[in-house]
Amino acid sequence: MAVLTECFKKRYLASLDYYKSFYDDLNEYGNPAKTDHAFYFIPGYNGVPGQIRFALPSIARYHGSDIYIRCLHLEAFSAKTPVWEKFTKENIEQKHKAIAQDLIELDEHFRTITIIVNSSGFYDFKAAYDQIPVTVKAKSQLAWIACAPDWMEESAWEQFFYKINGFNHNEYPWFAYPNHNALMVINKECSATKRWQHGSQKKTFFKTDLESRFHFGKLLWDYFSFPSYNWMIQHNTNKGNTPIEIPTVVLVAEKDGYWWGKSRETIAGVIRKYIPRPKILYKPTTHLWVTVPEHLSATLECLQRS
């Protein structure tokens, strides 16, 4: 097992340099001098600033080409940092301070702000919420894309793959799991591609355009730790009790594998623990692919009507 574990880790560490289409830390897009509206993006678990590029067509559709986007970025969460090194108390606290500081700076230059949080990135925003000035909140609206649960149930996958390639770091078990479309019958979040069609438009989307993956044995793999995720979420949800009152639209994937088949009512109950009056959009797809253009566009359109 130890030899195989090291082989997996070696492939993963090498991948941090060669997936250039995904692994970038570019955190600003557009020209701030040409607009009075700013977008601010907070990535999810192991996400990177470059993921916002997937939303650019939808943003341009409703806001034109003269846009300005800033993304949360810290060196501790760089695309080149192994995922198991990112989640420490010190790093997460730095993230909260950076969110508040970024929004304070945007408040000085822009009339309105749209905050886009992806997946578990919402819980980072929630933890930073009490540090954000009232002036920022008064001019802001929030889009929570690919709504993620505030507690993730452990999977039999962890027990199986941990025996093959797992290891412990900072007391948490980490394991690599495979991605292939054929595995979706076991786990809906294990797709590698999506054949997308909307009207006359057709395209094949690749998971590696959006999320970290590495090759091993003709499969794509990624590392994850349920206990690390749950510790991070609990740390964030324990900070501050102020309900999020800014106008909010939440985009939910009804076939999201991370929700384990929970009902709309259960998901809405989790959302309303933190956001008393959300607008919730449910789409019949999985966690990652709820981010296809028509769903992102529907979210932005709903925000514009708020």
Buried (B, 14 or more C-beta within 10 A) or exposed (E): EEEBBEEBBEBBEEBBEEBEEBBBBEBEBBEBEEBEBBBBBBBBBBBBBBBBBBBBEBBEEBBEEEBBBBBBBBEBBBBEBBBBEBBEEEBBBBBBEBBBEBBBBBBEEBEEBBBBBBBBBBBBBBBBBEBBEEEBBEBBBBBBBBBBBBEBEEBEBBEEBBEEBBBEBEEBBBBBBBBEEEBBEEBBBBBBBBEBEEEEEEEEBBBBBBBBBBBBEEBBBBBBBBBBBBBBBEBBBEBBEEEBEBBBBBBBBBBBBBBEEBEEEEBBEBBBEBBEEBBBBBBEBBBBBBBBBEBBBBBBBBBEEE
